[in-house]
């Protein structure tokens, strides 16, 4: 059988797939739409990350495909119902990059609250901005609010508690008495309270109709003055223009955004001049270790799915 891989994957995992099947591995295939469609027509299994849009004409080309392997957890780039109606199994790498995302959230929260790590150029130039950088905040004793409490949210809570943070969480898919809250020593509360009372708010929900635009200008305004917002979930959940305005006005004390409504992010004038803002190119869940875990998990699951 033939496996087509359109985005980057650990090459040792690719080699594992090649021991059993014919494999086309081209990390640049995603950027060549005509060739991508042509190769998709030959695929019994199709392996993608988040940039390959498995819908429309591309989905139609996957006439013989039995399984879609997703090198990650989000499925908003895949028309899952349409795939399943065609008999295709869709397999995400659930949990494989959770630690990378959790570390990103806690590490970035520490960086943004402290606000002291952008002084290298000034110090090198002979300046000594000690007074200006002496009002940073500690994470110990602060409240982390999680919107979404799946595997990534739960691991984030564990790491945050390890540095002395209190954690509250809301998840629309979980009952208040779900054992995960008690097991994680996390307070379950309503979303509005999580947003209003937290020093750091971190998002861990998928992009669906109910979460699109969830963090509107009004909801951002309801956050605690000086709070930090971190989005490693999906673009489209946070109103980027409203976020930029809240940073410039001083209502928010910082933000880290790893995902955007349009990716790659085009020139974004609204973010220019925003204080204490970290922008990263959708890499919160991408580390050397996470790529290895994700790649081998999907390789093993795809091989299993292709067995007669």
WOLIN-V280771 format. One record per residue. N is the residue number from 1. RES is the residue in one letter. SS is DSSP state (@ for helix, = for strand, . for the rest). PHI is phi as a letter, one per 30 degrees, with the letter a starting at -180 (* if undefined). Layout:
N/RES/SS/PHI ; N/RES/SS/PHI
This chain:
1/X/./* ; 2/X/=/c ; 3/X/=/c ; 4/X/=/c ; 5/X/=/c ; 6/X/./c ; 7/X/./b ; 8/X/./d ; 9/X/./b ; 10/X/./e ; 11/X/@/d ; 12/X/@/d ; 13/X/@/d ; 14/X/@/d ; 15/X/@/d ; 16/X/@/d ; 17/X/@/d ; 18/X/@/d ; 19/X/./d ; 20/X/./c ; 21/X/./b ; 22/X/=/d ; 23/X/=/b ; 24/X/=/c ; 25/X/=/c ; 26/X/./b ; 27/X/./d ; 28/X/./c ; 29/X/@/d ; 30/X/@/e ; 31/X/@/c ; 32/X/./b ; 33/X/@/e ; 34/X/@/d ; 35/X/@/d ; 36/X/@/e ; 37/X/@/d ; 38/X/@/d ; 39/X/@/d ; 40/X/@/d ; 41/X/./d ; 42/X/./c ; 43/X/./d ; 44/X/./d ; 45/X/=/b ; 46/X/=/b ; 47/X/=/c ; 48/X/=/b ; 49/X/./c ; 50/X/./c ; 51/X/./d ; 52/X/./d ; 53/X/./c ; 54/X/=/d ; 55/X/./a ; 56/X/@/h ; 57/X/@/d ; 58/X/@/d ; 59/X/@/d ; 60/X/@/d ; 61/X/@/d ; 62/X/./d ; 63/X/./d ; 64/X/./c ; 65/X/./d ; 66/X/./c ; 67/X/=/b ; 68/X/=/c ; 69/X/=/c ; 70/X/=/c ; 71/X/./d ; 72/X/./l ; 73/X/./c ; 74/X/./d ; 75/X/./c ; 76/X/./d ; 77/X/./c ; 78/X/=/b ; 79/X/./d ; 80/X/@/d ; 81/X/@/e ; 82/X/@/d ; 83/X/@/d ; 84/X/@/d ; 85/X/@/d ; 86/X/./c ; 87/X/./i ; 88/X/./d ; 89/X/=/d ; 90/X/=/c ; 91/X/=/b ; 92/X/=/d ; 93/X/./c ; 94/X/./e ; 95/X/./i ; 96/X/./d ; 97/X/./c ; 98/X/@/d ; 99/X/@/d ; 100/X/@/d ; 101/X/@/d ; 102/X/@/d ; 103/X/@/d ; 104/X/@/e ; 105/X/@/d ; 106/X/@/d ; 107/X/@/d ; 108/X/@/d ; 109/X/@/e ; 110/X/@/d ; 111/X/@/d ; 112/X/@/d ; 113/X/@/d ; 114/X/@/d ; 115/X/./i ; 116/X/./c ; 117/X/./c ; 118/X/./c ; 119/X/./c ; 120/X/@/e ; 121/X/@/d ; 122/X/@/d ; 123/X/@/d ; 124/X/@/d ; 125/X/./d ; 126/X/./j ; 127/X/./d ; 128/X/./b ; 129/X/./d ; 130/X/./d ; 131/X/./d ; 132/X/./d ; 133/X/./c ; 134/X/./c ; 135/X/./c ; 136/X/./d ; 137/X/./c ; 138/X/./d ; 139/X/./d ; 140/X/./e ; 141/X/./i ; 142/X/./d ; 143/X/=/c ; 144/X/=/c ; 145/X/=/c ; 146/X/=/c ; 147/X/=/c ; 148/X/./j ; 149/X/./b ; 150/X/./d ; 151/X/@/d ; 152/X/@/d ; 153/X/@/d ; 154/X/@/d ; 155/X/@/d ; 156/X/@/d ; 157/X/@/d ; 158/X/@/d ; 159/X/@/d ; 160/X/@/d ; 161/X/@/d ; 162/X/@/d ; 163/X/./c ; 164/X/./j ; 165/X/./d ; 166/X/=/d ; 167/X/=/b ; 168/X/=/b ; 169/X/=/b ; 170/X/=/b ; 171/X/./b ; 172/X/./d ; 173/X/./c ; 174/X/./b ; 175/X/./d ; 176/X/./d ; 177/X/./c ; 178/X/./e ; 179/X/@/d ; 180/X/@/d ; 181/X/@/d ; 182/X/@/d ; 183/X/@/d ; 184/X/./c ; 185/X/./h ; 186/X/./c ; 187/X/=/d ; 188/X/=/d ; 189/X/./b ; 190/X/./d ; 191/X/@/d ; 192/X/@/d ; 193/X/@/d ; 194/X/@/e ; 195/X/@/d ; 196/X/@/d ; 197/X/@/c ; 198/X/./c ; 199/X/./d ; 200/X/=/b ; 201/X/=/c ; 202/X/=/b ; 203/X/=/c ; 204/X/./b ; 205/X/./b ; 206/X/./d ; 207/X/./d ; 208/X/./b ; 209/X/./e ; 210/X/./d ; 211/X/./c ; 212/X/./d ; 213/X/./i ; 214/X/./e ; 215/X/=/c ; 216/X/./d ; 217/X/@/e ; 218/X/@/d ; 219/X/@/d ; 220/X/@/d ; 221/X/@/d ; 222/X/./d ; 223/X/./d ; 224/X/./e ; 225/X/./e ; 226/X/./i ; 227/X/./d ; 228/X/=/c ; 229/X/=/c ; 230/X/=/b ; 231/X/=/b ; 232/X/./c ; 233/X/./d ; 234/X/./b ; 235/X/./d ; 236/X/./j ; 237/X/./d ; 238/X/=/c ; 239/X/./d ; 240/X/@/d ; 241/X/@/d ; 242/X/@/d ; 243/X/@/d ; 244/X/@/e ; 245/X/@/d ; 246/X/@/d ; 247/X/@/d ; 248/X/@/d ; 249/X/@/d ; 250/X/./j ; 251/X/./d ; 252/X/./c ; 253/X/./d ; 254/X/=/l ; 255/X/=/a ; 256/X/=/b ; 257/X/=/b ; 258/X/./c ; 259/X/./b ; 260/X/./b ; 261/X/./d ; 262/X/./b ; 263/X/./b ; 264/X/./d ; 265/X/./d ; 266/X/./d ; 267/X/./e ; 268/X/./b ; 269/X/@/d ; 270/X/@/d ; 271/X/@/d ; 272/X/./d ; 273/X/./i ; 274/X/./d ; 275/X/./d ; 276/X/./h ; 277/X/=/c ; 278/X/=/c ; 279/X/=/c ; 280/X/./b ; 281/X/./d ; 282/X/./h ; 283/X/./b ; 284/X/./e ; 285/X/./c ; 286/X/./c ; 287/X/./b ; 288/X/@/e ; 289/X/@/d ; 290/X/@/d ; 291/X/@/d ; 292/X/@/d ; 293/X/@/d ; 294/X/@/d ; 295/X/@/d ; 296/X/@/d ; 297/X/@/d ; 298/X/@/d ; 299/X/@/e ; 300/X/@/d ; 301/X/@/d ; 302/X/@/d ; 303/X/@/e ; 304/X/@/d ; 305/X/@/d ; 306/X/@/d ; 307/X/./d ; 308/X/./d
